[in-house]
Amino acid sequence: MEVHHHPELPHGEKKRFKEYVLEFLMIFLAVTMGFIAENIREHLSDNSKQDEYITGMIKNLGVDTIRLKEVLKETNIQLNGFDSLINVSKTKLAEIPVQDSLYLMTSRYIFYANDFKNDDITLTQLRNAGGYRVIKDNNVLDSIAEYESRIKDIDDEFNGAVRSLEKVRDNANFLFDMNVGRIFRSHPTSTRVLITDDKVKIYNYYNSCWYALLAIDGYEHMLKEHLKYSIRLIRYLKKEYDVE
């Protein structure tokens, strides 16, 4: 009579269950460690990019401060020129030296505008490459956002000044023979340059010069405030990120 020995199922099943658990734990550990390693890698990469962006921002701000000082210098010259221009007596324009003086300052100060263009290399990278996400300090993000907002306000103010200068040039065309410039250079105080004695046209010209003066003055004030802010921002970023 044959005796059949039944396999020890409980013991075998228990052994396989342990193997499954161990395999699961090993897979879970491998995935977890991979996830942690990837997070560390991304964190280190983000920190490196953040330092790169901040260093670039500080460099760009340094360039901006130099440009701001140059634009402010030229804008101040233009402001003083407009101040002298509007103080030329409207009641004495029949006198050749007086109208020539007005023409001289007109030709010097109404045909240009001092545009400030910031060095926006880093700002462009932050916007286009998703760089803002690697900057973790909300105060730094707010400071950069305010800087961008100031740049936009400056552009708007500059465009207003440009429009006011265009109005001055339009009115100058009704007042002066602008083509007399070549003769004027050789006879600066004996050349008739006015083509009208219409008081309305004269007053329109002076009024437009006054509005331009106000617009340029507002632009200059905004540039001065932005220069102060840029210098403070440089100091702040250097302190926060320990940059020399």
C-alpha positions in Angstrom: 0.0 0.0 0.0 1.4 3.3 -1.1 1.6 6.2 1.3 1.2 9.7 -0.2 2.9 12.5 1.6 1.1 15.8 1.2 3.4 18.8 0.7 3.7 21.1 3.7 1.6 23.8 2.1 1.4 26.1 5.1 5.2 26.1 5.5 5.7 26.7 1.8 3.2 29.5 1.5 4.6 31.3 4.5 8.1 31.2 2.9 6.8 32.6 -0.4 4.9 35.4 1.4 8.1 36.5 3.1 9.8 36.6 -0.3 7.1 38.8 -1.7 7.2 41.1 1.2 11.0 41.4 1.0 10.8 42.0 -2.8 8.1 44.6 -2.3 10.2 46.3 0.4 13.3 46.3 -1.8 11.4 47.8 -4.7 9.8 50.4 -2.5 13.1 51.3 -1.0 14.7 51.5 -4.4 11.9 53.8 -5.7 12.0 55.9 -2.5 15.8 56.3 -2.7 15.5 57.2 -6.3 12.9 59.7 -5.6 14.9 61.2 -2.7 18.0 61.3 -4.9 16.1 63.0 -7.7 14.8 65.6 -5.3 18.3 66.2 -3.9 19.6 66.5 -7.4 16.8 69.0 -8.4 17.3 70.9 -5.2 21.0 71.3 -5.8 20.3 72.2 -9.4 17.7 74.8 -8.4 20.1 76.2 -5.8 22.8 76.5 -8.5 20.4 78.2 -10.9 19.1 80.5 -8.2 22.7 81.6 -7.4 23.3 82.0 -11.1 20.2 84.2 -11.6 20.9 86.3 -8.5 24.5 86.9 -9.6 23.3 87.9 -13.0 20.6 90.1 -11.5 23.2 91.9 -9.4 25.4 92.4 -12.5 22.5 93.7 -14.6 21.5 96.1 -11.8 25.1 97.4 -11.7 24.9 98.2 -15.4 21.5 99.8 -14.9 22.9 102.2 -12.2 25.6 103.4 -14.6 23.1 103.9 -17.4 20.7 105.7 -15.1 23.3 108.2 -14.0 24.1 108.9 -17.7 20.5 109.4 -18.6 19.9 111.5 -15.6 22.8 113.7 -16.5 21.5 114.3 -20.1 18.0 114.7 -18.9 19.0 117.4 -16.4 20.8 119.3 -19.2 17.6 119.1 -21.3 15.5 120.3 -18.3 17.7 123.3 -17.7 17.6 124.0 -21.4 13.8 124.0 -21.4 13.7 126.2 -18.3 15.9 128.8 -20.1 13.8 128.4 -23.3 10.4 129.2 -21.6 12.0 132.2 -19.9 12.8 133.9 -23.2 10.5 136.9 -23.3 7.4 136.4 -25.5 6.9 140.1 -25.7 10.3 140.8 -27.2 10.4 138.3 -30.1 10.3 141.1 -32.6 13.9 141.7 -31.6 16.2 139.5 -33.8 18.7 138.6 -31.0 15.7 137.4 -28.8 14.1 135.3 -31.4 17.5 133.9 -32.4 18.1 133.0 -28.7 14.7 131.1 -28.7 15.6 129.4 -32.0 19.0 128.3 -30.6 17.5 126.7 -27.5 14.7 125.2 -29.6 17.1 123.5 -31.9 19.2 122.2 -29.0 16.6 120.7 -26.7 13.4 119.7 -28.5 14.7 117.1 -30.9 15.8 114.3 -28.6 14.7 112.3 -25.6 16.9 110.4 -23.1 15.6 106.9 -23.1 16.6 104.5 -20.2 16.8 100.9 -21.3 17.6 98.5 -18.5 19.9 95.5 -18.8 17.1 92.8 -18.9 19.1 89.7 -19.7 18.5 88.0 -16.3 14.9 89.2 -16.1 14.2 87.7 -19.6 15.7 84.4 -18.4 13.6 84.4 -15.3 10.4 84.9 -17.3 11.1 82.6 -20.3 13.0 79.8 -18.6 10.7 79.5 -15.6 13.4 80.8 -13.4 11.2 82.4 -10.9 10.3 79.0 -9.5 13.8 78.4 -8.3 13.9 81.5 -6.2 12.4 80.4 -2.8 12.5 83.7 -0.9 9.2 85.5 -1.4 10.7 88.8 -0.3 13.3 88.5 -3.1 10.6 87.7 -5.6 8.5 90.7 -4.5 11.6 92.9 -4.8 12.3 91.7 -8.3 8.6 92.1 -9.2 8.7 95.7 -7.9 11.8 96.4 -10.0 10.0 95.2 -13.1 7.0 97.3 -12.3 9.2 100.3 -11.9 10.7 99.7 -15.3 7.3 99.6 -16.9 6.3 102.9 -15.2 9.5 104.5 -16.4 8.7 103.4 -20.0 5.3 104.8 -19.7 6.6 108.1 -18.3 9.2 108.3 -21.1 6.6 107.7 -23.7 4.6 110.6 -22.2 7.7 112.8 -22.4 8.2 111.8 -26.1 4.6 112.7 -26.9 5.0 116.1 -25.3 8.2 116.8 -27.3 6.4 115.8 -30.5 3.8 118.4 -29.7 6.5 121.0 -29.2 8.0 120.2 -32.6 4.6 120.4 -34.2 4.2 123.9 -32.8 7.7 124.9 -33.7 6.9 124.3 -37.3 4.3 127.0 -37.2 6.7 129.4 -35.5 10.2 129.0 -37.0 11.9 128.6 -40.3 13.8 125.5 -39.2 15.7 125.4 -42.5 17.6 128.5 -41.6 19.9 126.5 -39.4 22.9 126.7 -41.7 22.8 130.5 -42.0 22.1 130.7 -38.2 25.4 129.0 -37.4 27.4 131.7 -39.0 25.1 134.6 -37.9 23.7 133.5 -34.5 22.3 136.9 -33.5 21.3 138.6 -36.7 19.1 136.0 -38.5 15.3 136.3 -38.6 13.9 132.9 -37.8 10.3 133.6 -36.9 7.8 133.1 -39.8 4.8 134.5 -37.8 3.9 137.0 -35.1 0.6 135.3 -34.5 0.2 135.4 -30.7 -1.9 132.3 -30.6 0.8 130.3 -32.3 3.5 131.8 -30.1 1.6 131.0 -26.9 0.8 127.5 -28.1 4.5 127.0 -28.6 5.4 128.3 -25.2 2.6 126.3 -23.6 3.7 123.1 -25.2 7.2 123.7 -24.0 5.9 124.1 -20.5 4.0 120.8 -20.7 7.2 119.2 -22.0 9.2 120.6 -19.1 6.7 119.1 -16.7 6.7 115.7 -18.4 10.5 115.6 -18.5 10.7 116.7 -14.9 8.4 113.8 -13.9 10.5 111.4 -15.9 13.7 112.6 -14.3 12.1 112.2 -10.8 11.1 108.7 -11.6 14.6 107.9 -12.8 16.1 109.3 -9.6 13.8 107.1 -7.5 14.6 104.1 -9.6 18.3 104.7 -9.2 17.9 104.7 -5.4 15.8 101.5 -5.5 18.4 99.8 -7.8 21.2 100.6 -5.4 19.1 99.3 -2.4 18.2 96.1 -4.3 21.9 95.4 -5.1 22.8 95.7 -1.4 19.8 93.6 -0.4 20.5 90.7 -2.8 24.2 90.7 -1.9 23.4 90.5 1.7 20.7 87.7 1.3 22.9 85.5 -0.9 26.3 86.4 0.6 27.6 87.8 -2.7 30.6 90.1 -2.6 
